[in-house]
Amino acid sequence: MNAKDTIAGLSDIDRASFGENESGRMQALLEVRALVERLEKPWETVVRMVWTQPTLLLTVKTASEMGLFAALSSTPQDGKQIGHSTGADPILASRLLRMLAAGAIVQEVGVDTYIACDFSRALRDRQGIMSGIHHFWDVGVQQVEKLPAYLRRTGYKNPSDAAHPPFESIVGTSSYWEYFNEHPEARANFHNFLSFRYAWVRRRPLCVDVGGGKGRDLKHLADAIQDDKARLVLQDLHPVIEEAKKEQLPPQIELLAHNFFGAQPCRGARAYFLHSILHDWPASEAHKILTLLKEAGKPGYTKILLLEAVMPDRIKDIEP
Ligand SMILES: C[S@@+](CC[C@H](N)C(=O)[O-])C[C@H]1O[C@@H](n2cnc3c(N)ncnc32)[C@H](O)[C@@H]1O
């Protein structure tokens, strides 16, 4: 097959090509990323990292706040019309729309003419997937800016003091969770964003989701097992549990404010589940969290289930 045919074949592939085959879709994504790395020249890679991606990110943030995604529809409109309907300078609206079209976030259908696409429609909802972009502004931007200087200052010592993490010096509070106590809107952005993550589902009659956020995983578990007698317990810090109460979770999910550095009140569970918890803590704190769960569990019966993204020793061993 020549290069032209190969490229034509690639453009026929999209998410729908894989149906329910999630692993096939992930495998294709890894292949495509590897293809980009093989094709890109170093200059192009750096441009993508320092210009294209940050610019796209700030354009999406600005477009959301301007109401630009809400102004788009399936009827083609030019930048001027869209600018007028949002109250923005039409020239600025056109410039942002061109950037969004280049990033495949809106669809360009003619010169300076655009329509909404599935992704831009999803971005209309401030509490939807867009909350991830706002979350990055809440706590990500400062880290991008200040972490290199922090590490330089500390002589490139691996951060392992849970009481004084880099976050404290960069953002000013001792942890994300402290920061969220002082900024409930930032906490809402974080948990709204997490609600979109893939869910963990296993058939177990009793599960305590430790640091389970607003209950996304337990809700999927409850839906999957369809057993309203299964006792499922959602635990997180008090303010998060208060947020979870607004989520209309299935009735068999009990909500319990609990700090995982204290003795586990729910004893002898079939499973204690920790999704993206341990990576937030140095080894000594992770050890403490697990020890408390081990003490609460029933020997030979209880399982502690960890779901974490783990870097393989070699990048080439990444599994979809
Ligand atoms: C990265 S989030 C993961 C949330 C959820 N498991 C998920 O996968 O969507 C970490 C969670 O740990 C919670 N958390 C942080 N410190 C905690 C503590 N000391 N006790 C209980 N939960 C805590 C946070 O509120 C947050 O919901």
The ligand as an SDF file (V2000), in Angstrom:
LIG
                    3D

 27 29  0  0  0  0  0  0  0  0999 V2000
   -7.7900   11.9780   43.0690 C   0  0  0  0  0  0  0  0  0  0  0  0
   -9.2880   12.0590   44.0120 S   0  0  0  0  0  0  0  0  0  0  0  0
   -9.9960   10.4830   43.5670 C   0  0  0  0  0  0  0  0  0  0  0  0
  -11.4790   10.4380   43.8370 C   0  0  0  0  0  0  0  0  0  0  0  0
  -12.1920    9.1580   43.3780 C   0  0  0  0  0  0  0  0  0  0  0  0
  -11.6570    7.9530   44.0080 N   0  0  0  0  0  0  0  0  0  0  0  0
  -12.1070    9.0520   41.8580 C   0  0  0  0  0  0  0  0  0  0  0  0
  -11.3690    8.2090   41.3320 O   0  0  0  0  0  0  0  0  0  0  0  0
  -12.8010    9.8230   41.1740 O   0  0  0  0  0  0  0  0  0  0  0  0
   -8.7220   11.8250   45.6810 C   0  0  0  0  0  0  0  0  0  0  0  0
   -9.8540   11.8640   46.6920 C   0  0  0  0  0  0  0  0  0  0  0  0
   -9.2970   11.6780   47.9890 O   0  0  0  0  0  0  0  0  0  0  0  0
  -10.0340   12.4860   48.8990 C   0  0  0  0  0  0  0  0  0  0  0  0
   -9.2200   12.7060   50.0990 N   0  0  0  0  0  0  0  0  0  0  0  0
   -8.0910   13.4530   50.2410 C   0  0  0  0  0  0  0  0  0  0  0  0
   -7.6140   13.3780   51.4900 N   0  0  0  0  0  0  0  0  0  0  0  0
   -8.4670   12.5620   52.1700 C   0  0  0  0  0  0  0  0  0  0  0  0
   -8.5070   12.0770   53.5140 C   0  0  0  0  0  0  0  0  0  0  0  0
   -7.5680   12.4310   54.3980 N   0  0  0  0  0  0  0  0  0  0  0  0
   -9.5140   11.2280   53.8630 N   0  0  0  0  0  0  0  0  0  0  0  0
  -10.4590   10.8670   52.9680 C   0  0  0  0  0  0  0  0  0  0  0  0
  -10.4820   11.2820   51.6760 N   0  0  0  0  0  0  0  0  0  0  0  0
   -9.4960   12.1220   51.2890 C   0  0  0  0  0  0  0  0  0  0  0  0
  -10.3000   13.7700   48.1010 C   0  0  0  0  0  0  0  0  0  0  0  0
  -11.3660   14.5470   48.6510 O   0  0  0  0  0  0  0  0  0  0  0  0
  -10.6270   13.1880   46.7250 C   0  0  0  0  0  0  0  0  0  0  0  0
  -12.0050   12.9220   46.5800 O   0  0  0  0  0  0  0  0  0  0  0  0
  1  2  1  0
  2  3  1  0
  2 10  1  0
  3  4  1  0
  4  5  1  0
  5  6  1  0
  5  7  1  0
  7  8  2  0
  7  9  1  0
 10 11  1  0
 11 12  1  0
 11 26  1  0
 12 13  1  0
 13 14  1  0
 13 24  1  0
 14 15  1  0
 14 23  1  0
 15 16  2  0
 16 17  1  0
 17 18  1  0
 17 23  2  0
 18 19  1  0
 18 20  2  0
 20 21  1  0
 21 22  2  0
 22 23  1  0
 24 25  1  0
 24 26  1  0
 26 27  1  0
M  CHG  2   2   1   9  -1
M  END
$$$$
